[in-house]
Amino acid sequence: MLAGDPAGAAAALAEALDDMVRVFGDDHDHTRTARYELARWRAQSPASAAVSRAVHKARRMFI
C-alpha cells in the first residue's frame, strides 16, 4: 500500500506516533523508535522543513 510512497508512509507513521505518545508517553522506547522512523521517512520526501523539525525533536529525546 505505501511501497514507494515516502510521504504516505510518513503520514501513516505520524498518526501512529500520536497514539504512541498518548499510550506510552514521550520517553518510551517504542515512541522514540517511531519518532526516529518518522524522521527517516520524512527525509526521503521533499518536505525538508518537516524533516528538520522531526530530527530536531528526535534528537532532543536522546540528549
N, C-alpha and C positions, 0 to 999 in steps of 0.2 A: 504494500500500500504506500509506504513512504520511501521506497527504494529510489534513489536518485533525486530525492526532494529534500534537500537540507533545510529549507525554510519550513516545510511542512513538519519535518521531524522536530525541529526546534520548537514550533508552536505546540505540538503534542506534548513534548517534554516539559515545556513551560507550564502547561496545565497540570501535569503530574507533579511538578515541583511545588506548585502552590499547595496541593494536597499533602505532600510530604512534610512541608513546613508546618502545616496545620496539625498533622497527626504525630510526627516525630519530633518536631522542633527544629530550629535553625542549626543547632550544633550536632545533630545526629549524623553518623557516618553515611547513611543512605541519602540524606538530604545533601550533604557535601558532595557525594559522588554524582548525584543528579545535577547539582549546580555546575560541577566540572564538565559533565557531558553536555549540558545545555550550552556552555561556553564553546565547547568543541564543535557542536553542530552549527552554532551561530557563526563561528569562524569560517565555516565552509559556505556561508551565504554572503551575499554582497552587502548586507546591512552592518557595516563596520562600527557604527556608533553603538549598536546593540551589543556587539562583540566586546567592545571596550567596557561597557557597563557590567556585563556578565563576568568578565575576567576580573575586574576590579573587586566586585562583590565576592567572588570565589576566593580571591587572594586574601581578603580581609578575614575570611573564615579560618584560614590556616595560620595567620600571623598572630 
